[in-house]
Amino acid sequence: MDTSSLYISPTGSDTNPGTKAKPLATVGRALALKGKQIILRGGFYPLPEPLTLGATHSGTKLAAAQGETPVLSGGVRVSGWKEVSPGRWQVRWESPVEQLYLGTERRYRPTLPKTGYYTVTGDTPPGERGFQALVYKPGDVNPGWENLTDIEVECYQIWTMARMRVKTIDTAHNTLHFTGQTIGKEPYQAIGKGKRYRLVNVKEALSDPGAWYWDRTAKTLTYLAKPGENPNQLGVFVPRLASLLTIDGATDITLSGLTFAHSAWLCPPEGNSFYQAEVNIPDAIRVINSQRIVFDGCTVRNTGNWAMSFGPGAKNCTIRRSTLMDLGAGGVRIGEQGVQKNPALLTEGITVSDCLLAHGGRLHPAAVGVWIGHAPGNTILHNEIVDFYYTGISPGWSWGYGESGAHHNELAWNHIHQIGQGVLSDMGGIYTLGVSPGTTIHHNKIHHIHSFDYGGWGIYFDEGSTGIVAENNLVYRTKSAPFHQHYGKENVVRNNIFAFGTEAQLMRTRAEEHLSFTAERNIIVWREGPLLGSNWTGIPGKHYILRNNLYWNTAGDQPTLGDKDTTSKISDPGFVNAEKDDFRLKPGSPALALGFVPFDFSATGPRGRKPYTGTVPAAFPPVV
């Protein structure tokens, strides 16, 4: 049999030779035959088990047939629905279901309250490991609910959300106890008085069209149809596999035009809680110990977990011109949480370019668009990252000035917007951690970053961020400030446009006995809040440097700088129409005399692709 090119079709057979006229039926069979070019016809391919590519598949190309869309699914289609009453459909279903899709649209389980959030009314002490209960307002929780222990509790902390399972309800003390504990006892893990929570998978709350419920006792799956919907016609898909694809020990594999869909995530019996960014959640696609793996024009959608990760030993791999959409957690995870000492296992040289990452964090709101752990030399270029609840891009994974493996990363020409949406706090469009020499952040457009409480920043240097250059970025309409440095060393912030922060425009939190940063040749405009926010103690010129910037309050109340900045100017920069977010400079702007160099921010986002305008229902109630 000639296996140089093998064809696959949902209507094929694995007893066929794999020709165009007589295609195979499964990717697994084509891989077993060691086909070097595998061409998939359009259609639905339910995966019986995760695909695995290794050293013997090096050099393989898996591609969609021209103009066709093959969907590799970790789910199954649910058929045999019966309409038991108008709009109420049911089917017998034996195994647990925590995610469900009608066509390509995610549908949600019944949740209380119907709008907004409940509020924790008291404090509870932590257990041996972490917090294990919350105090509720009488009437918000009903101990008589059916399948009580199938209810999940979304506990909104600060920059994280713990998803816990109900164990018992103590009506005498209005206390809901969890089956497990949060990951720590630190104050930011607390679920105390004033915090928000929601109750998910409450059978008695099943009343809204588009909602569904799996009854463990009755082994029945119920769906409440929206007007005109018929689940037998539109197709209902339930994820079954947590992992869709692993590439381990391979080189020079290219995947083109493929769609991966329906990866599952089931809440563990003890619940789920993590420190930050939900990087404990697994991924639909994982690449390890492999080099020069390319995803080109692929789609990953409808996941319960992260879309993909590049882990130990992944080097010089690329995802380009691809779409990651409707994600249970984040988009792309690069590197490890610990510093890798073995050069062969170091994750490095990963490129994410010209991709759309949209509608992330649908189950795990603290997940981010692109996360870079202890991994150097990565390039995040010309992407659009939209509709996440915590952060757009997060490089670095060390707190303070200790050892860090994240350096020489380039974040450039990305369009990052609609981040936070009032769900979590302490976030950034781009959020950095630790010592990061050689890392550059340039030509990004970042806007509409809105936290629940404090910390909705555009560019956010946190926890020892050091040696980073941020230049030629346009950052505007952020809740807290376009730029903030918690603490760090010798960073450079230059030639940026920062506009319309609500609480301040430049923020600095911790004064230290070294140069925190130099902010120079920036244009800063605003209409509310002060120019400088938080803590500007220390000696100007020694502990921080502000110079040759142009400041302008469009409301007319101009700042008094004193000795903090003696070389900058207060003047209207002459934007075309700043109030309508048109930040092009008119000829003769006074910023030019200060050394500002105009830059083209119209080229941000994926090349050859229009800005994304799609919407999906919010996964969590926005507070904006």
N, C-alpha and C positions, 0 to 999 in steps of 0.2 A: 504493500500500500504506500502511495506517495503521501507523506505527511508534511511536505514542505509548506503547503497551504491547506488548512482544514476549514470547512464551513459548518456552522451550527445554526439550527433553526428550531423554534419551539414545535414545529410540525415534523421535525426530522426523527431519526431513529439512531440509537447508538450501535445498531448492527449495520448501518450504512457505511460506505467508505469515506464519507466526509467531503465529497465533492460538492460543487455548487448545485448540481442537479440532484444529488442524493446526500443531503447534509446529515451531520450528527445531531443529537438532541441536547447534549449537555456539555458544559465547559469541562467538567471533570473528565469526561471521556477524551476530549481533545487534548487535555493536558497529559493524560495517561499515555496517549499516542505520541507525545513529545512534538506536537506540531509547532513549527517555528513561526508561522503566521496563522493566527486563528481569527476568522472573520465571523462575527455574530450578526445574524439577521435580526430585524426588529421583533419585539415581542417580550413576553414575560417568562423569565427563567427562575422558577423557585429553586433555591439551593437546598439540597438535602442535608448538607453540612458545609462548614466554612471552606472556601477555596484556599489552597496552600500552594505557593510557588516557591521552589527552592533552587539549588545550584543547577539541577538538571534542566531547569527551564530558562537558564540564562540565554539572552539573545532573543527571547520570544516576543512577538508583537501580538497583542490582542486588540482587535479594532472592530468598531461597529461598521456594518455594511454602509456604503455611502447613502446618506439621506435617511437612514433608519435608526431607531432607538431601541436597543436591547436593554432590558431592565433585569439586573441580577438582584433577586429579592431574598431577604432572609425571613420573609413572611409567607403566610398562606392566605389564599382567598377564601373568605367565609361565604358559603352559599346555603341555599335552603331556607332563607328567611321567610317567616310567615307574619302577616299583619294581623295581630291579635285584637287590635282596636285601632281606630283611625290614627295613623301616624306612629303607632307603637309596633315595632317589629321585634321578633324574638327568634332565636335559634338555639338548639342544644349545643353546648360547648363545654368540654370536660376540663381543659387545662386553664390555669390562671392567665388573665389578660390585663395588662397595665397600659398598653398603648393600642390605638385603633385608628385606622385611616379610611376615609371614604374617598375613593379615587386617590388623589395626591394630597388631600386635605386632612390635617390632623384634627381629630375630634377628642373632646375632653370628658373626663368623668364628672359626675355631679359634685359640686363643691359648695361649701358654706363658709362665709355668708355669700349670698348671691352677688353682691357688689361689695367692693372694698375688702376690709379686713376686720377680724376680731382683735381685741386688745387684751393682752395679759394684764391681770389686775393685782397680782402680788408676786413676791419673790419666793423661790424654793431653793433649798441648799443643794449643792451638787452631790453626786454619789462618789464612788471610789475613783471613777474615771472622769466623769463630766456631768452635765445637767441631765435630769431624767424625768422632769415633770413641769407642768405649768399650771398656774391658777387662772381659772376662767370666771367670767361674769355669769351668775345664775341665769339660765335660759339659753345661753349660747351652746351648751353641750347637753345632750340627752342620753342618759345611760341606757335608755330603752331602745336605742337604735338597733336594727338588725345587723348581723355580721360586724359587730362593734370592732373586733380586732383586725378587720380588713380596712379600717379607716386610717389614712395617713395624715399626719399633722405637719404642715409646712410652717416652720418656725423661722421667722425673719430676724436675724441677729443684727449685724452691722454690714459687713461686706460679704457675708455668707448667709445661706439658708440651710438649715438642717431639716431633713425629711425623716420624721420619726413615725413609728407605728404605735397605735393605741394598745395599751396593756389593760388598764383598769381605769375606772372613774370613781373617785371618792366624792360623793355628793355632800358629805358632812363638811368637807373642807374645800369644796369646789375645785378639786385638783384632778387633773388628767395626768396619768402616769404612762410613761413610754415603756416599750419592751427593751430598749437599749438606752445608751447615754451618748451625749455629744462627745466629740473627740478630745475635748479638754475642759479644764475648769477656769480658763482665763476669762476675764470679764467680757471679752468680745464674743465668747461662746454662750454667754448667759441668755436665758429665755425668761427674763424677769419683767417686773412691772413696767408697763408702757410699750413693750415689744408687741409686734403684730404676729398673727398666725391665721392660717386657714385650715379647714378640714376638707380633705379630698376623699372621694369614693364613699359618700354617704348615700345609701340606697334611698332613704326617704326624701332626698333632695333631687331625685331624678324627675325633672319636670320641664326642662327647657329643650326645645328642638335642637338637635345636634349633639346632645349628651347621650352617654351610654353607660351601662353598668353590667358587670359580670357577677352573677350571684353564685358564690362558692357552694352554698347548700343546695340550691336547685339546679346547679350546673346549667344555667341559662344565661345567654348573652342578650341583652335588651338594648335596642337603639331607638331613640325618638327622632323620627325623620323631620327635616325641615320641609317646608312646602314644596311639593313636586319631586321629592327624593324617593327613589325605590332602591334599597340596598342591593337587591338582586341584579339590578341593571347597572348601577354605577360602580359596583365592586367595593367590597369591604375587605381590608387587609389587616391581618393581625401578625405582628412580628413574632418570630420564633427563635431565630439565631441572634446571639449577642454580637458575634463576630461574622463578618462577611468575607474578608480576605486577609491573609497574612502572607507577606513576602519575606522570606528568611534565607539568607545565604546566597542570594542571586545577584547577578549583574546584568545591566543593559536590557532591562525589560521595559517595554512601552505599552501603555494602555490608552487607547484613544476612543473617545466618543461613547464610552460605556456609562450606564447609570447604575448606581448601587443604591438600594432602598431597603427600608424596613429592618433595621437592626433593633434588637430588643434590649430593654433594661428593666429588671425587676428589683424593686426595693428590697434590700436584705431584711431578714427577720428582725434584726436589731436596728433597722433604719440606716440612714446615710448622713454622715456629718464629716466635714473636712475643714482644714485651716483656711484655704484660700483657693479660688479659681477652679475648684472642682476637678483638679488634675488626677484625683484618685479614680475617676470614672473611666472605664475602658473605652475602646474605640471600635468603629465598624471596620476600618482598614488599618492595618499596622505593618510598617516596614522596619525590619531590623537586620543587622549584619549584611547589608546589601548596598550596592553602589550603582549609581546612574540608573535609578528607577524613575520613569517619567509617566505622569498622569497628564494627558493632554486632551482638553475638551471633554472631560468627564463630569458627571454629576453625582453627588452624594446627597440624598434627601431622605426625609422621614426617618430620622434616627432616634433611638432612645438614649444614645451616648454621644461621645465625640465622633466627628466624621472620620478623622484619620490622625495617625501619629507616625512620627519618624523617631525610632528609639535607638537603643545601643547599637553602634556599628553602622548606622545609616549614614551614608556619605554621598555628597554631590547628587542628590535626588531633587526632582522638580515636580511641582504641580502647577500647571499653567492653563489659562483660558478655560477654567473649570468653574462649576457652580456647586457650592455647599449650602444647602437650604433646608429650613425646617429641621433644626437640630435639637435633640434632647439636651445636649451639653454644648461643647464648643466646636470650633472649626478644625484647626490644625494645631497639633501639639508636637513640639520639636525638643528633643533632648530629655534629660533626666532630672529628677529632683535632687540628686546628690552629685558631687563633683566626680567625674569619671577619671580615674588614674591610668587606665589602660588605653593607650592611643588607638589601638585597634577597635575599641568599643566606643570611642568618642563619636557623638553625633555632631556632624559639621557639614557646612556647605549645602544646606537645604535652601531651595528657592521656591517661594510662593509668589506667583506673578499673574497679573491680569485675571484675577478670580473675583467672583462675587460670593461673599459670605453673608447670608441674610437669614434673619429670624432664628437666632440661636438662643440657647438657654431655655428651651421650652419646658424642660423638667428641672433643670439644674441652673438656676439663674445666675449663679456666680461664675459660670464658665465664660471663657473669653473667645474672641474671634481667632487670634493666633497667639499661642503661648510658646515662649522660648525659655527653657530651663537652663541647665549648665551646658550650653552649646554655642560654639563660636562660628563666625564666618557665614552667617545665614543672611539671606536677602529676602525682604518682604516688600514687594514692588508692584505698584500700579494695581492695587486691589480696592474693591469697594466693600466696606464692612458696615452693615446697617442692621439695626434692630437687635441689639443684645442688651442684657440687663446689668452688666457689670463693667467690662472694659473691652476696648477694641483690640489692641495689641499689647502684650505684656512680656517684655524681655527681662531676663534675670530672675534668679531664685535664691538670693542670699540677703540676709538682713544685717546691715552694718557694713563694716569695712573688712570683713573676713574674706577667705578664699572664694573666688567666683570663677566659674567656667564660661560665663556669658560675656563675650567681648567681640569686638569687630563685627557687630551685626549692623546691617543697613536697613532702615525702615524709611521708604521713600515713595512719594507720588501716590500715597494711599488716600482714599476718600472715606472718612470714618464719621458716622453720624447716627443720630437716634440711639444713643448709648445711655443706659441707666434707667431712663424713663420713670424715675421716682420710685423704683422698687428696692434697690440696695443703696449703700453709701460707700464713701472712700474709694473712688474710682477715677479712671482717666480714659480719655480717648486713646492715648498712649501712656502706659504706666510702666515705670522702670524700677528695678531693684538692684542694689549692690554695685560693686566695682565693675565697670564696663568699659575699659579703655578701647578706643577705636570705634565705638558705637556711634552711628550718625542717624539723626532723625531729620529728614529734609523733604521739602516740597510736598508735605501732607496737607490736606484740607480736613479740618476737624471741627465739627459743630454740633450743637444740640446735645450736650452732655448734661444730664440732669439726675442728681442723686436724690434719695429720699430725705436724708438729713444732711450732714456735712459732706463735703468732698466730691463735688461734681466738676472735675478739672479737665482741661483739654490735654495739656502735656503735664505729666505728674512725675517728678523725680522723688522717689520714696526711698527710705531706709538705706542710706549710704551710697546712693547713686553717684558714680564718680567717673570722670573722664568722658562725658557724653557731650556731643555737639548737636544742638537743635537749631537749625537755620532754614530760612525760606519756607516757613510753615504759615498757613493761614488758619487761625483758630478763633472761633467766635460763637457767641450765644451759649455760654456755659453757666451752670448755676453758681459755682463758687468762684472760679477764675480761669482765664485761658491758660495761665501757667502757675504751677506751684512746685516748690521744692520743700519737702519735709526736712530732710537733711542730706548732705552729700558734700562732695569736694570737687572743686576745679572744673565745674561744668561750664559750658559756653552756650548762651542763648542769644542769637544774633540774627538780624535781618528778617525778623518775623513780623507778621501783622496779627496783633491780639485785639479782639474787639468784643465789647458788650458782655463782659462778665457781670453777673448779678450782684455778688457779694464783694468782689474786688477784681483787679486786673492782674496784678502780680502778687503772689503770696509766698511767704517764707515762714517756716515754723520754728526751726531750731537754730539758734546762734551757736557757732562753734569757733574754736580758735584757729581756724584756717580760712582760706578763701572758699566760700560756698559756691558762688557762680559769678560769671560776668554776663550782664545783660546789656547788649550794645546794638545800636543802629536798628532798633525795633520801632514800629509804629503802634501806638496803643491808644485806642479810642473807646469811650464808654459814655453811658448816660445815667447810670445809677451805681451806688456803692463808691468806695474810695479807689484811688489808684493803687495804693499799697495796702495789703491786708495781712493780718496776723502779726508776726514778730520781725521787726527790723532793727532790733538792738545790735550792737557791735559797731565797729569802726568802718565807715564808708571808705572804700578803696583798699581795705585790708580784709575784711570779713565778707564783703560783697562789693561788687562794682556795678554801678549804673552809669552809663555814659552814652552820649550821642544818640539818645532816643528822642522820639517825637511823641508828645502827649497831647490829647485833646478830649475834653469832656463836652459832648454835643449838647448837654443840658445847660452848659454855661458856667458851672461852678468849677473853675480851674484849680488845680492842686498847688499847694505850696511845698516845694521840695526841700528847702533848707540845704543842709550840707550833704544830704543823701545823694544828690545828683546835681552837679554844678555845670555840666557840659551839655545837657539836653535842652530841648526847646519845647515850649508850649505853643502850639499853633495848629490850625485846621490843616490836616494833611492833604485835603482836596481829593477825596474819593469821588467816584462818579455818583454813587448813591449808597452810602454806608447803611442807611436805615433799611434799605431793601437788599442788603447783603451783596452789593456790587462794590467790591473793594479795589477795582482798577483805579490807578492814579491818573488824575488829569495832568496835563503838562504844567511844569513849573512848581510842582509840589515842594514845600520847604523840607521834606524828608530827604530829598536828594542832596541838599547841601550838608546834611549830617552824615552822608555816606551810605544811605539806604540804596540798595540796588533792586529795582523792580524785578519780580519773578512771575512766571506764568503758572498760575494755579488752576487754569482751565484744563490743563492736561492731567489732572489727578484722576485716579480711578483706572479701571481696565481700558487698555487701548483698543480702539475699534469696537467699543460697546457703549451704548447710551447709558446714562445714569439710571439706576434701578428705581422704578416707581411702584412696584408691587406692594401689596399689603396682605397681611393675614391677621386673624383675630389675636388679640393680646393673650399671652399665656398667664400673665399676672396683672392684677389691676394697677394701671399706671397712676402715679401720684405726681402730677405736673401742674 
